[in-house]
């Protein structure tokens, strides 16, 4: 058990605001559960939204998630890219089309992400 720091992995150099305490993780064997409550900064950057900083490198299997978001319309899904140790955010309602940093500008995202290390 411990804390982790969600970072911008899109290349835009964004800094997230942490809400309601520090992001935490629990690791049991190879199973890792990460929780965070972050706010995206105001931005017009069009890069695909990606969150890095996972506490352990991802294994070969894709992760699962639960997510709650305020500020944008539409359902979002988060998933990891196997072996890249980042979380890629996609629109679940539009054939997994990419979500940009600008789409999330000012939005609060609360999530629990489960993956295999």
C-alpha positions in Angstrom: 0.0 0.0 0.0 1.1 3.5 -0.7 0.6 6.7 -2.6 1.3 7.5 -6.3 1.3 10.6 -8.4 -0.8 10.8 -11.6 1.2 12.6 -14.2 0.5 13.9 -17.7 1.8 11.3 -20.2 0.4 13.1 -23.3 3.5 15.2 -23.7 1.7 18.5 -23.1 3.4 19.1 -19.7 0.1 19.5 -17.8 -0.1 19.4 -14.0 -3.1 17.8 -12.3 -4.7 19.1 -9.1 -5.2 16.4 -6.5 -8.6 16.4 -4.8 -9.7 14.6 -1.6 -6.3 13.3 -0.3 -3.4 11.6 -2.0 -3.9 9.1 -4.8 -3.4 5.6 -3.3 -2.6 2.1 -4.5 -2.8 -1.4 -3.1 -0.8 -4.3 -4.5 -1.6 -7.9 -3.8 0.7 -10.3 -5.7 0.7 -8.9 -9.2 -2.7 -7.2 -8.9 -2.6 -3.4 -8.5 -5.5 -1.2 -7.6 -5.0 2.5 -8.0 -7.4 5.3 -6.9 -7.2 9.0 -7.7 -9.4 12.1 -7.7 -7.8 14.7 -10.0 -8.8 17.9 -11.9 -7.4 18.6 -15.3 -6.0 22.1 -15.8 -7.6 24.6 -18.2 -6.0 23.8 -21.5 -6.7 24.0 -25.3 -4.1 21.3 -26.0 -5.3 18.8 -28.6 -3.0 15.9 -27.6 -4.7 12.5 -26.7 -5.3 12.5 -22.9 -3.0 10.0 -21.1 -2.2 9.6 -17.4 1.1 8.2 -16.3 2.9 7.7 -13.0 1.4 4.3 -12.3 3.2 2.8 -9.2 4.3 -0.4 -11.1 4.9 -1.2 -14.7 2.0 -2.9 -16.4 2.1 -6.5 -17.4 0.8 -8.0 -20.6 -2.9 -7.9 -19.7 -5.0 -4.8 -20.1 -6.5 -3.2 -17.0 -10.0 -2.7 -15.8 -11.6 0.4 -14.3 -14.4 2.3 -12.7 -14.7 6.0 -13.2 -16.7 9.0 -12.3 -16.3 12.4 -14.0 -17.8 15.8 -13.6 -17.7 18.6 -16.1 -18.0 16.9 -19.5 -20.8 15.2 -21.4 -20.6 11.6 -22.5 -19.4 8.4 -20.9 -15.7 7.9 -20.7 -13.7 4.7 -20.4 -10.1 4.4 -19.1 -7.8 1.6 -19.9 -4.1 0.9 -19.9 -2.0 0.2 -22.9 -0.3 -3.1 -22.1 3.4 -2.8 -21.3 3.4 1.0 -21.6 2.4 1.9 -18.0 0.0 4.6 -18.9 -3.7 5.1 -18.8 -5.3 6.0 -22.1 -8.7 7.8 -21.9 -11.2 7.1 -24.6 -14.9 7.9 -25.2 -16.9 4.8 -24.5 -19.9 6.0 -26.5 -18.0 6.6 -29.8 -16.1 3.4 -30.7 -13.2 4.2 -28.3 -12.3 7.5 -30.0 -9.5 9.4 -28.3 -10.3 12.1 -25.8 -8.0 15.1 -25.9 -6.6 17.2 -23.1 -8.9 20.0 -24.3 -12.0 17.8 -23.9 -11.1 17.3 -20.2 -10.1 20.9 -19.6 -11.2 21.9 -16.0 -12.9 18.5 -15.5 -12.7 16.5 -12.3 -12.0 12.7 -12.7 -12.4 10.2 -9.9 -11.3 6.7 -10.7 -10.3 3.3 -9.5 -8.0 1.5 -11.9 -7.1 -2.2 -11.6 -4.3 -3.8 -13.6 -1.7 -6.6 -13.6 1.9 -5.7 -12.9 
